Amino acid sequence: MKFTTYLRHGAPRLAVIDGANIVDLNDAQPNIPADIRLALKSGIDLDAAARAAIVGEAARQPIAGVKLAPLVPEPGKIICLGLNYFDHAKEGGRDKPEYPWFFFRGASSQVAHGEAGWLPQVSNRFDYEAELAVVIGKTVPRHTKEADALQYVFGYSCYNDMSVRDYQKRTPQWTIGKNFDRTGGFGPALVTADELPAGAVGLRIQSRLNGQVMQDANTSDMIFTVAETIALLADVLTLEPGDVIVMGTPAGVGQARTPPVWMKAGDTIEIEIDHVGLLSNPIVAEPA
């Protein structure tokens, strides 16, 4: 099953994707919250609700005719991994990490599929990062074991962890360079876990800048798997429905190239993951 979040009168709405159309789940079944995070927290079987909506008589609208929102507009937590592909760690001059390099993103940094990412006024070192996003569907008990972790995953999506590299390197913590407004591309679709290999392994992941392939790898190359990452986080904190984990990027980022390749106004950056989707964002100068 595939879901998305679109905007109606400026408010995000959860919808199921049916071919080239979407069905608003709250319209089809008013007991389902219109917000994906609230819908997941409610414990409703969204798969069953989506199947019923597709076979029912609820109104459909073309997905091409709606404005999308970030897939989870207001996650409780967005937890990202750095250096989770060895080739990416190597191209940055680092060894294979023994523990994930975790950092957080805020909801205000996100941007929807099709919407413009902002080239910051204060920097031109604006980089792309193709990543797999994990959406948690059920509360993960503390100290959950790796073998049990995947049952708490609702689905997967594409993420572009666009990074302002000079700001990222101003401090030992990466947070400041990862939280500029409209730099976290997220979407367009959430594919439920049952439609993909366990842990979303074995999927080709690419970034393309103006049509040119910049990163080309496989999710099997991740150092820390989805299950292991969830188990490590569960040692520390409670993962809740609607939380997002962003699983790191492979080699080929702009800062590691000679000369470096920075995104500029007028560019288009695409992130594609097999069987998950294609996320596309034009790049524009941040408005004055």
Buried (B, 14 or more C-beta within 10 A) or exposed (E): BBBBBBBBEEEBBBBBBBEEBBBBBBBBBEEBBBBBBBBBBEEBEBBEBBEBBBEEEBEBBEBEEBEBBBBBBBBBBBBBBBBBBBBBBBBEEEEEBEEBBBBBBBBEBBBBBBBBBBBBEEBBBBBBBBBBBBBBBBBBEEEBEBEBBBEBBBBBBBBBBBBBBBBBEEEEEBBBBBBBBBBBBBBBBBBBBEEBEEBBBEBBBBBBBEEEEBBBBBBBBBBBBBBBBBBBBBEEEEBBBBBBBBBBBBBBBBBBEEEEBBBBBEBBBBBBBBEBBBBBBEBBEBEE
